[in-house]
Amino acid sequence: MFALPVGRLHHLIVDCPDPMAEARFWSAVLGDPITYADEDFVVVSASTAASGLAFQRAADLAPPTWPEPAVPQQMHLDVMVDDQDAAGEAVLALGARRLPGDHVYTDPAGHPFCLIRRPTWAPLVN
């Protein structure tokens, strides 16, 4: 038996030194347009009203050394929610851990994710 979801995937966020270069690459690979861009954050998605990939500036990024564990992969999920505080309590009850920052948590294995306010283009989560 499953309860109502806490949220819905908004974007997979990828750290990178040059968000626009990364977005151009993935836009070409996936055939989806760049739907949002500023100096530090660029989104590739089917439309401005769809979830997708986002590229976030991390100027001092050390590229992952996968499969060697010396430098892990650098990505996190943005989960859109109707109420960040209520969703925060819900994920904590499910085993998440709060991190410093605005609505930043880890899953039980330590992978970071953010609870973001549902964009105006997206339907209600619950």
Secondary structure, 3 states (H helix, E strand, C coil): CCCCCCCEEEEEEEEECCHHHHHHHHHHHHCCCEEEECCCEEEEECCCCCCEEEEEECCCCCCCCCCCCCCCCCEEEEEEECCHHHHHHHHHHCCCEEECCCCEEECCCCCEEEEEECCCCCCCCC
